[in-house]
Amino acid sequence: MRLQSENQVTVNNIVFGGPMPLICLPLVAKDRAALLQQAAELTQLRPDLLEWRIDGYDLVEDISASLEALNALKAAMGSTPLIFTCRIHAEGGLRKMSQETRLKLITAAIESGGVEIVDVEMRNEPAFIEKVKKTAQACGTRLILSYHNFDDTPDEAFIHDKLVSAQDMGADIAKLAVMPKDYADVLTLLGATLKARTGVVKVPIITMSMGPEGGVTRVAGGLFGSDLTFAIGKESSAPGQIPIGDLKQAMAVLYE
């Protein structure tokens, strides 16, 4: 039986930190028509969640247009929960935006009622994070606090401390993704995840090692305490993601 989170998070009857790790598919579309087409196609693949990487949307800085697209997206998704992400450029975001615009967009999306989960990076200014956190709490939206490193894999202590920091900063879910240079780095990520899951981190955890070497973490990370993995439906949003059909088959062997 896999390690489960002490404090589980339930969103639309989907349980983070329960007996099975969840599967999320990314929506990476430049325009509304492509976004809604992707949503229709991806929901047919029956993921647990979808993530809209709105930083790749052409009209992302037009808040009114973005909210209209969000409303249409939610109608197309049905009851599938949505992670809303406007990734900061320094951690892999697809567009450079001012922090003021990002904050306005993120808080407006939460206040619209169309976002079950929002993901923001721990590197944002404390006031930025506090504003998002308070808005999310007021609207019943769950908060992911995340850290991404596309260059290398820090040591186990650093990774563990980042997950602890996310919890201490008020995250409902702590997320961390790093880039391995070799398989030893992959073991570092898995070891840190296990240490966090069996130690002081009580909230659900999302961890992954990216790239080809890290592919095993997207399949087996749940055995070490990671509660969600990202797969490919239409397009990938990070290196190393696996097509959802292949991922489901592999997970069926490991977890069922």
C-alpha positions in Angstrom: 0.0 0.0 0.0 1.4 3.4 -1.0 2.2 6.1 1.5 -0.7 8.5 1.9 -0.9 12.1 3.0 -1.9 12.8 6.6 -4.0 15.8 5.6 -5.8 14.9 2.4 -7.4 17.4 0.1 -10.7 16.7 -1.7 -11.7 18.7 -4.8 -14.9 17.7 -6.7 -14.7 14.2 -5.1 -11.0 13.9 -6.2 -8.7 13.1 -3.3 -5.2 14.4 -3.1 -3.1 12.2 -0.9 -5.4 9.2 -1.0 -4.8 5.5 -2.0 -4.0 6.4 -5.6 -1.8 9.2 -7.1 -3.8 11.4 -9.4 -3.1 12.1 -13.1 -3.3 15.7 -14.5 -3.2 16.7 -18.2 -2.0 20.2 -19.2 -3.9 22.5 -21.5 -1.4 24.5 -23.5 -3.2 26.5 -26.1 -2.6 29.9 -27.7 -6.2 30.8 -28.6 -9.8 30.1 -27.3 -10.8 27.7 -30.1 -7.7 25.5 -29.5 -8.2 25.7 -25.8 -11.8 24.4 -25.9 -10.9 21.8 -28.5 -8.1 20.5 -26.2 -10.5 20.5 -23.3 -13.1 18.5 -25.1 -10.5 15.9 -26.3 -8.6 15.6 -23.0 -11.7 15.1 -20.8 -12.5 12.1 -23.0 -9.2 10.6 -21.7 -10.5 10.7 -18.2 -7.8 12.4 -16.3 -8.3 13.3 -12.6 -7.6 17.0 -13.3 -6.7 19.4 -16.0 -4.2 22.3 -15.7 -4.6 25.4 -17.7 -1.2 26.9 -18.4 -2.6 30.3 -19.2 0.9 31.8 -19.5 0.9 30.2 -23.0 -2.4 31.9 -24.0 -2.1 34.8 -26.5 -4.6 37.0 -24.6 -3.3 36.3 -21.2 -2.7 39.9 -20.4 -6.2 40.9 -21.3 -7.9 39.9 -18.0 -11.5 40.3 -19.3 -10.8 38.0 -22.3 -9.0 35.5 -20.1 -11.9 35.3 -17.7 -14.3 34.8 -20.6 -12.1 31.9 -21.9 -12.0 30.5 -18.4 -15.7 30.5 -18.1 -16.0 28.7 -21.5 -13.3 26.2 -20.5 -15.1 25.3 -17.3 -18.3 24.6 -19.2 -16.4 22.3 -21.6 -14.7 20.5 -18.7 -17.8 19.5 -16.8 -16.9 18.4 -13.2 -13.2 17.8 -13.9 -11.3 20.0 -11.5 -9.0 22.7 -12.9 -5.5 23.8 -11.7 -5.0 27.4 -12.9 -1.4 28.3 -13.5 0.2 31.5 -14.8 3.8 30.3 -14.4 6.4 32.9 -13.7 8.9 33.3 -16.5 11.9 32.5 -14.3 10.5 29.1 -13.6 9.5 28.0 -17.1 6.7 30.5 -17.8 5.9 30.8 -21.5 5.6 34.6 -21.4 7.2 37.4 -19.6 4.6 39.4 -17.6 4.7 42.1 -14.9 4.1 40.8 -11.4 1.2 43.3 -11.1 -0.6 41.9 -14.2 0.0 38.3 -13.0 -1.4 39.0 -9.6 -4.5 40.8 -11.0 -5.1 37.9 -13.4 -4.6 35.1 -10.8 -6.8 36.8 -8.1 -9.5 37.6 -10.7 -9.6 34.0 -11.9 -10.0 32.8 -8.3 -12.7 35.3 -7.6 -14.6 34.2 -10.8 -15.4 30.9 -9.1 -14.0 28.9 -12.0 -10.8 27.7 -10.3 -10.6 24.8 -7.9 -6.8 24.9 -7.5 -4.3 27.7 -8.1 -0.5 27.1 -8.5 1.9 29.9 -7.6 5.7 29.8 -7.1 7.4 30.2 -3.7 9.8 32.6 -5.3 7.1 35.3 -5.7 7.3 38.2 -3.3 5.7 37.6 0.2 3.0 40.2 -0.5 2.1 38.5 -3.8 1.8 35.1 -2.1 -0.2 36.5 0.8 -2.7 38.2 -1.5 -3.2 35.0 -3.5 -3.5 32.9 -0.4 -6.1 35.2 1.2 -8.1 35.3 -2.0 -8.0 31.6 -2.4 -9.1 31.0 1.2 -12.0 33.4 0.8 -13.2 31.7 -2.3 -12.6 28.0 -1.3 -9.8 27.5 -3.8 -6.9 25.2 -2.9 -3.4 26.6 -3.1 -0.3 24.9 -4.6 3.0 26.5 -3.7 5.7 25.3 -6.1 9.4 25.3 -6.9 10.8 24.5 -10.3 14.5 24.0 -11.3 15.1 23.3 -15.0 18.9 23.4 -14.6 19.8 20.7 -12.0 18.8 18.8 -8.9 19.7 20.4 -5.5 20.7 18.1 -2.7 18.2 16.1 -0.6 18.2 18.6 2.2 17.3 21.5 -0.1 14.5 19.6 -1.7 13.1 18.5 1.6 13.3 22.0 3.1 11.5 23.4 0.1 8.6 21.1 0.6 8.5 22.0 4.3 8.6 25.7 3.4 5.6 25.3 1.1 3.6 23.8 4.0 4.8 26.5 6.4 3.8 29.2 4.0 0.3 27.9 3.9 0.1 25.6 0.9 -2.7 23.1 0.7 -0.4 21.1 -1.6 3.4 21.4 -1.9 5.0 21.0 -5.4 8.6 20.6 -6.6 10.1 19.7 -9.9 13.8 19.5 -10.7 16.1 18.5 -13.6 18.4 15.5 -13.2 21.8 15.2 -14.7 22.0 11.4 -14.0 20.0 8.7 -12.2 21.6 9.5 -8.9 19.8 12.8 -9.1 16.5 10.9 -9.6 17.2 8.9 -6.5 17.9 12.2 -4.6 14.4 13.5 -5.6 12.7 10.3 -4.6 14.6 10.1 -1.3 13.7 13.7 -0.4 10.0 12.9 -1.2 10.0 9.9 1.0 11.6 11.8 3.8 9.0 14.6 3.6 6.1 12.1 3.3 7.2 10.1 6.4 8.3 13.2 8.3 7.0 16.7 9.0 5.1 17.4 5.7 1.5 16.6 6.4 -0.1 18.2 3.2 -0.2 16.4 -0.1 3.0 16.5 -2.2 3.7 16.7 -5.9 7.3 16.0 -6.9 8.9 15.0 -10.1 12.3 14.6 -11.8 12.0 15.9 -15.3 13.6 14.8 -18.6 14.1 11.2 -19.9 16.0 10.1 -16.8 13.2 11.3 -14.5 10.4 9.5 -16.3 10.4 6.8 -13.6 9.3 9.4 -11.0 6.2 10.2 -13.1 5.2 6.5 -12.9 6.5 5.4 -9.5 6.7 8.7 -7.6 3.5 7.8 -5.8 5.2 4.9 -4.1 7.5 7.4 -2.4 4.8 9.9 -1.4 4.0 12.1 -4.5 0.3 12.5 -4.9 -0.1 13.6 -8.5 1.7 13.2 -11.8 1.5 15.1 -15.1 0.9 13.2 -18.3 0.7 14.1 -22.0 -2.8 14.4 -23.5 -2.4 16.7 -26.4 0.8 18.6 -25.7 3.4 18.4 -22.9 4.0 21.3 -20.5 7.4 20.0 -19.1 10.1 17.6 -20.3 9.7 13.9 -19.5 5.9 13.7 -19.4 4.4 10.4 -20.5 1.3 9.8 -22.7 -1.7 9.2 -20.4 -2.5 5.8 -21.8 1.0 4.5 -21.2 1.0 6.0 -17.7 -2.3 4.5 -16.7 -1.1 1.0 -17.8 2.1 1.3 -15.8 0.3 2.7 -12.7 -2.2 -0.2 -12.9 0.7 -2.6 -12.4 2.4 -0.6 -9.6 -0.6 0.4 -7.6 -3.5 -2.0 -8.3 
